[in-house]
Amino acid sequence: MTDRKLWRTGASACFAGKMDESVLEAYAKAEVKSTELSFKDAYFDEIEWDKLPLWMKNTGTEVWSIHLPFARNNLNIAYIDNEVCKATMIRHKELISRAGNAGLKVVVVHPSSEPIPDENRKLLLDRSAENLGKLCEYAKEYGMQVAVEDLPRTCLGNCKEDILYLLSQNPDLRVCFDTNHLLKETNEAFVRAVGDKIITLHVSDYDFIDEKHVFPGDGLIDWKALQGELEAVNYNGPFMYELNPKDQDGRRTLEDLRANHLHIMNL
């Protein structure tokens, strides 16, 4: 069993809107020790990937993961058109190689976009599983793990059954648990079912009706109970915030985020 007080505070780089050494310096100053690269697709080509290892060393802040870009009609590993899937895989592998060479550890990927009609669900679930397997094999060459993210509404991965099926098809696949996406079951039930396959988080709160990406405590999640479930399955990755970048009652700084984490972990 792990200890929540040892989970380092993290925040998606979408909170900063860019990635350079000044961003990691600001994260370090606020005691936010981990970040995830999460941007619109085109921005990934602007990152100075070769400088990332030095920036991490200089600031003591890790770039832990890359969130592969996604879209409804392209950048979708489970799209109905095979050619779209092939193009997505080419782009994803390109970004995995850049991230792996820079020393990142985890690749976060959406299993699909939406809407997904019921009649196509099994076909696209299998297509997603196949492509996730290919990404896992490719990421292993760079010492990285692929973590599939649970998603809301009609997306693939909107329940523990979908995620468990994807895991059953790919023994190397792991999970990014987004705490504000599940609409069919409780977070606690999901964590118990998926267990130690969870290697990274996207942390935010919501109203159980749809994703909101608000600060923990501003929604309905029982954070004490949820952290207890994560401890019980030996979660030991970062507490990676992925918040709506809009101002939330005046709280919009890394210091606000760090203060929120200190509060949550001490519940």
N, C-alpha and C positions, 0 to 999 in steps of 0.2 A: 504493500500500500504506500502510495506516495504522499507527499505533504504539499498542500496547495501553496504554502508560504514560500516554497522553493521554485514555483513557476515564475519565470522571468516575465516582466511586463513587455508586451509587444504591441506594435501598431502597424497596420498596413500602410505602405508608402502612399496610398491614395489619400491619406490624411495630409500628406505634404504636397502632393501633386507633381512631384518630380523626384529624381534620385541623383544626388551628387554628394560630395564630402560634407557640404554645409548641412544637408539633411541629417546625416548620421551624427554630426557634431551636436545638432539640436536634440536629437533623440538621446544621445549620451548625457547631455546636460540635464535632461528631464528624468533620467534614470529609466528610460525606455530602452531595453537592452536588445530587442529583436525587431526586425521589420520584414515585411513581405513585399516583393515587387508586384504591384497590381495597377496596371495602366491600360489605356486604350492601345490597341495593337501597334499603331504607328510609333508611339513613343518608345517602345522597346528598342527601336533602331537608333534612337538618340542617346541611349545610355552608354557611358564609357566603360564597357564591361571589363576591359583590361585593368582599370584603376580600382575596381571594387575591392579586391583583396587588400590593397594598401589602405583604402579608406576604412575598411573594417578594422585593420590592425591599428591605425592611428587613433581611432575613436573608441575602440573596445565595444563596438556595437555590431552584432551579426546581422547580415542579410540572410535570413533563415530559409526563405522560400520564394518561389515565383508562382504567381497565379496566372496560368496561361490565359490569354485573351479569349473572349467568347462573344458570340453574336447569334441571332436567331437564324439567319439564312446563310451564314458562312461561319467559319471558325467553330464548327459544331461537329464533334466526332460521331454523332448519331443522326446525322441529317439523312433524309430519305433519298437524296441524290448521292450516289457513290462518289461522283467526281468532287463534290463539295467535301466529303469526308477525306478523300485523298489529299486535296489541297490543304485541308486543316492539319492533317498529320505531318505534311512536309513543314509547315510553319511551326507546329508545336515542337518537332524534333530540332529544328534550327534554334529555337529559344532554349530548349533543354541543353543543347550543347554549349551555348553561351553561358547559361547559368551554372552548369556543372563545371566548366573550366574556371569560373570565378569563385567556386567553392561553396555554392549554395547546396543545401541538403535535401530539400523537399520540393516536389512539383505538385501544385494543386490544380486540379482540372475538373470542369463541369462534365457530368456524364451525358448531358444533352442540353438543348434549349427547349422551348415550348411554343405553341401548344402541341401536345401529343395526343392524337385521337386514340381511343381504346383499341381500335382495330389494327393499329400499327405498333402498339406498345411492345409486344413480345419481340417483333422483328427488330425494332430499334434498340431494345434492351440488349439483345444479342449482338447487334452491331457495336453498341457502346462497349460491351464486354470484350469483344475482339480487339477493338482499337485501344482500349485501356491496357490490354495485355501487350500489345506492340509497344506502347509507350513505356510500360514497366521494363521490358527487355532493353529498350534503348537507354532509359535513364540509368539502369544498372551499370552501363559502360562508364558512367560518370560518377558512380558512387552515390546516386540519388535514389530516393523513393518517391513513387507516385501516390498521391492521396486524392481519392475521388471525394467530391463534396456532396453532402446531402442538399437537396434543392426543394423549393416549395411548389405548390399548385400542381399542374399536370406534368412537370418535368420528371424525367427519370431520376431515381434517387430521392423521391419524396416520402419514402417510408423505409423502415428497417428491412422489410422484405426485399425491396429493390437492392439496397446496399449489400445485404447478405448474399443475394444472388451474384452480384458483381464480384464480391470477394471470393465466392466459391469457384468462380471461373478463373481466378488469377491469384495464386498463392502469394505472389509478391506485392499485390495491391494493398494499400492502406487507406485510411479515411481522414479527411478533413471535416471535422464536425462543426457545422455552422449552427450556432445556438438559436438563431431567429428564423429558421426556415421550416421547421417541422409543423405541419398543420393537421396531420392525421393521428398523431400519437404524442405522448409526452417526451420531452428531452431525456428524462431519467430512464424511461423504458428503452429508448434508442441506445443510450450509452451502455446499459446493461446487456443489450443484445449484441452490440458490435464489439464491446470490450476493448482489449488492448490493441486492436487494429487502428484505433484513433491515435494519430501521431501529431496532429496539429489542430488548432482551433481557429474559427472566426467568431469573435465574441461581440455580441450586441444583444439588445433586448427587444421585445415585441409584445403584441396584444393577443397572440394566438389566433388571429384572424388572417393576417398577412405579414410579410416581412416589413420591418420598420427601421432596423439598424440604429436604434437609439441607445443611449448610455444604459448600462446595467443599473437596474433600480428604477428606471423610468417606464418599465413594462411590467409584465406579469410573471416573469421567471422567478422561481424560488432559488436564488443563487447559492444559499447555504446547502440545500439539498443537492443541487446539480454538481457543485464542486465536490461534495461527498461521494457522489457516484463516480466522478472522474478519478478521484483518489483511489477508490476501490478497484478500478480497472488499471491502476498504475500509470495513469497519464503523467508524462514528465516533459512535455514540450512547452513552448511559450503560451502565455495567455494573450493571444493575438487579437487585438481589437480591430474590428472592421465596421466603422461607424459612418453614418450619413455625414458628409462633410459640411452640411449646413449648420449654422449656429443653433445650438440646443440650449435655450435658456441662458445664453451668455457663455456657455462652456464650449470652447473650441481649441484649446491649447493642449500640447502634450502634457503639461503640468496638470491640467484638469483630468486628463486620461489616467495619469499615474496616480493621482489622488483617488480616483474612482476605484482603481484596482486595489489599492491599499485598503480601502473601505470594504470592498467585496470579499477580499481574502480573509478579513477578520470578522466576518459575520458569525 
